[in-house]
Amino acid sequence: MEDVWDLVVVGGGPAGSAAALRAKQLRPQARVLLLDKADFPRDKACGDGIAAHGRDELALLGVPDLIADYRPARRLSIVSPGGARVHAAVARPNHVVPRAVFDARLVDAARERGVEVRRHRVRALAARDGHVVVDDAVTARAVVAADGANSTVRRLVGVRSFPARHTAIAVRGYADVPVEDDVQLIAMQRDGWPAYAWSFPVGDGSANVGFGMLLPRLRATGLPGREVLHGRLAELLPHLPARDLRAHHLPLSPGRAEPGLGRVMLAGDAAGFVNPLTGEGIYYALLSGRLAGEAAVQAADDPLAAYRRGLGRALGRHLRTTDVLARAAQRPGFVDAAIDTAARRPEVFDLLVEVGLGAGTVPLPLACAVVRRWLVNGLRGGRILGLLP
Ligand SMILES: Cc1cc2nc3c(=O)[nH]c(=O)nc-3n(C[C@H](O)[C@H](O)[C@H](O)COP(=O)(O)OP(=O)(O)OC[C@H]3O[C@@H](n4cnc5c(N)ncnc54)[C@H](O)[C@@H]3O)c2cc1C
């Protein structure tokens, strides 16, 4: 058997690379092994949208310029399920970077920092003498499971799988757009709500386009998933015929996470850190990976407890907020009101971006403003609480 690794990371997406990068950043002499079943570069079904908060994480990980050669996306346009619209500049720009590029750059950065990267599909895990033994061959003081939405490690350690009501499914492809198109578009759909299509221009004459919806709503159609997803994408963005279509599940945060067991910490999609309002997960993957890497080398006695505390501080209130809002947003009228209010009040627009793409929470006065608008819209339409016929 090989020597003991301080940290074995399973999965080289943003969560895994962040964990490996952070561990080596804090303790350069630490022995860190990154295992992924794929060779990089590899594709990943994703909208490729990297929030400004994700760039903050890259800076914390010591790779601030990793995507600096990609054009910043400064404008965001949202159409609500009922047709309310907001088009505005975001306070801090987002980026759109194909995952084949982004993830490979992160893995390269980890390798440069001294992380050993191996192609290997993890199939088995065992606790032995205060260590974790991976596939009966590799021994680790701590493991970060960053193996994505279908996490094998999550299943192996016995953490519950994601319930269908907290699972979305989305398809993405690429379409040709004018090079100067720099508006990130989100077009929501009332039919089968919550559901939306997006177009995220990369800046090179292509845009990542896609469509996503909740799994139970997809099943309720009784139609093949491919037919629904591809059909709705074409219906919502008829001017942007897509190629290279690829779909995947998204484990939406239910408000609180089960971040692991024993010496195994779950990060990113493996922990279910996807924003239930937007499907954004890269920022959470980077953040949770960083915190898990930190815990592995700074709290070697009980890394999971340290990780849990770190997550609570960084995301606790935010995850509870998105959970409450996701429940309210089950009613399309609430989202119409939020978008309508955002179109009138820039601070509400900024807040929606913070909550949807970052770690924001909602101050009471702004929540009240949205609810007021919801009531007014509902009364106009005579639909609230059955008060009007
Ligand atoms: C269609 C779609 C659009 C999306 N759009 C966006 C968006 O625009 N912006 C955004 O922020 N988020 C978006 N998301 C969510 C985002 O893609 C995920 O949240 C993010 O990829 C999570 O990163 P991760 O590192 O946790 O997992 P992943 O990126 O899935 O990486 C997991 C890695 O683990 C490896 N692996 C899996 N099993 C094993 C195993 N047994 N052994 C070894 N390695 C293994 C895989 O090869 C993979 O490299 C989207 C998701 C989908 C499906």
The ligand as an SDF file (V2000), in Angstrom:
LIG
                    3D

 53 58  0  0  0  0  0  0  0  0999 V2000
  -27.3350   22.1800  -18.0450 C   0  0  0  0  0  0  0  0  0  0  0  0
  -26.7170   22.8220  -16.8110 C   0  0  0  0  0  0  0  0  0  0  0  0
  -26.4600   24.1890  -16.8190 C   0  0  0  0  0  0  0  0  0  0  0  0
  -25.8290   24.7710  -15.7070 C   0  0  0  0  0  0  0  0  0  0  0  0
  -25.4840   26.0940  -15.7920 N   0  0  0  0  0  0  0  0  0  0  0  0
  -24.7730   26.6550  -14.8030 C   0  0  0  0  0  0  0  0  0  0  0  0
  -24.2830   27.9860  -14.9390 C   0  0  0  0  0  0  0  0  0  0  0  0
  -24.4430   28.6550  -15.9760 O   0  0  0  0  0  0  0  0  0  0  0  0
  -23.5900   28.5170  -13.9040 N   0  0  0  0  0  0  0  0  0  0  0  0
  -23.3610   27.8190  -12.7600 C   0  0  0  0  0  0  0  0  0  0  0  0
  -22.7490   28.3590  -11.8420 O   0  0  0  0  0  0  0  0  0  0  0  0
  -23.7790   26.5420  -12.6180 N   0  0  0  0  0  0  0  0  0  0  0  0
  -24.4600   25.9470  -13.6210 C   0  0  0  0  0  0  0  0  0  0  0  0
  -24.8360   24.6300  -13.5110 N   0  0  0  0  0  0  0  0  0  0  0  0
  -24.4370   23.8740  -12.3050 C   0  0  0  0  0  0  0  0  0  0  0  0
  -22.9530   23.4930  -12.4060 C   0  0  0  0  0  0  0  0  0  0  0  0
  -22.7110   22.8440  -13.6360 O   0  0  0  0  0  0  0  0  0  0  0  0
  -22.5530   22.5920  -11.2440 C   0  0  0  0  0  0  0  0  0  0  0  0
  -23.0590   23.1300  -10.0520 O   0  0  0  0  0  0  0  0  0  0  0  0
  -21.0290   22.4480  -11.1290 C   0  0  0  0  0  0  0  0  0  0  0  0
  -20.5140   21.7960  -12.2490 O   0  0  0  0  0  0  0  0  0  0  0  0
  -20.6530   21.6940   -9.8520 C   0  0  0  0  0  0  0  0  0  0  0  0
  -19.2670   21.4600   -9.8410 O   0  0  0  0  0  0  0  0  0  0  0  0
  -18.6600   20.1960   -9.0940 P   0  0  0  0  0  0  0  0  0  0  0  0
  -17.1980   20.3870   -9.1070 O   0  0  0  0  0  0  0  0  0  0  0  0
  -19.3600   19.9740   -7.8280 O   0  0  0  0  0  0  0  0  0  0  0  0
  -19.0650   18.9350  -10.0190 O   0  0  0  0  0  0  0  0  0  0  0  0
  -18.7370   18.6100  -11.5280 P   0  0  0  0  0  0  0  0  0  0  0  0
  -18.4020   19.8270  -12.2650 O   0  0  0  0  0  0  0  0  0  0  0  0
  -19.8830   17.7740  -12.0140 O   0  0  0  0  0  0  0  0  0  0  0  0
  -17.4280   17.7070  -11.4690 O   0  0  0  0  0  0  0  0  0  0  0  0
  -17.4720   16.3920  -10.9750 C   0  0  0  0  0  0  0  0  0  0  0  0
  -16.2350   15.6380  -11.4580 C   0  0  0  0  0  0  0  0  0  0  0  0
  -16.1950   14.3730  -10.8090 O   0  0  0  0  0  0  0  0  0  0  0  0
  -15.7710   13.3780  -11.7230 C   0  0  0  0  0  0  0  0  0  0  0  0
  -16.2810   12.1050  -11.2250 N   0  0  0  0  0  0  0  0  0  0  0  0
  -17.5570   11.7080  -11.1380 C   0  0  0  0  0  0  0  0  0  0  0  0
  -17.6380   10.4760  -10.5850 N   0  0  0  0  0  0  0  0  0  0  0  0
  -16.3660   10.0890  -10.3090 C   0  0  0  0  0  0  0  0  0  0  0  0
  -15.7970    8.9320   -9.7260 C   0  0  0  0  0  0  0  0  0  0  0  0
  -16.5490    7.9100   -9.3020 N   0  0  0  0  0  0  0  0  0  0  0  0
  -14.4550    8.8670   -9.6000 N   0  0  0  0  0  0  0  0  0  0  0  0
  -13.6860    9.8730  -10.0350 C   0  0  0  0  0  0  0  0  0  0  0  0
  -14.1730   11.0150  -10.5880 N   0  0  0  0  0  0  0  0  0  0  0  0
  -15.4950   11.1130  -10.7180 C   0  0  0  0  0  0  0  0  0  0  0  0
  -16.3470   13.8320  -13.0450 C   0  0  0  0  0  0  0  0  0  0  0  0
  -15.6230   13.3070  -14.1420 O   0  0  0  0  0  0  0  0  0  0  0  0
  -16.2300   15.3590  -12.9500 C   0  0  0  0  0  0  0  0  0  0  0  0
  -15.0210   15.8190  -13.5080 O   0  0  0  0  0  0  0  0  0  0  0  0
  -25.4900   24.0050  -14.5730 C   0  0  0  0  0  0  0  0  0  0  0  0
  -25.7850   22.6260  -14.5630 C   0  0  0  0  0  0  0  0  0  0  0  0
  -26.3880   22.0400  -15.6730 C   0  0  0  0  0  0  0  0  0  0  0  0
  -26.6470   20.5510  -15.6640 C   0  0  0  0  0  0  0  0  0  0  0  0
  1  2  1  0
  2  3  1  0
  2 52  2  0
  3  4  2  0
  4  5  1  0
  4 50  1  0
  5  6  2  0
  6  7  1  0
  6 13  1  0
  7  8  2  0
  7  9  1  0
  9 10  1  0
 10 11  2  0
 10 12  1  0
 12 13  2  0
 13 14  1  0
 14 15  1  0
 14 50  1  0
 15 16  1  0
 16 17  1  0
 16 18  1  0
 18 19  1  0
 18 20  1  0
 20 21  1  0
 20 22  1  0
 22 23  1  0
 23 24  1  0
 24 25  2  0
 24 26  1  0
 24 27  1  0
 27 28  1  0
 28 29  2  0
 28 30  1  0
 28 31  1  0
 31 32  1  0
 32 33  1  0
 33 34  1  0
 33 48  1  0
 34 35  1  0
 35 36  1  0
 35 46  1  0
 36 37  1  0
 36 45  1  0
 37 38  2  0
 38 39  1  0
 39 40  1  0
 39 45  2  0
 40 41  1  0
 40 42  2  0
 42 43  1  0
 43 44  2  0
 44 45  1  0
 46 47  1  0
 46 48  1  0
 48 49  1  0
 50 51  2  0
 51 52  1  0
 52 53  1  0
M  END
$$$$
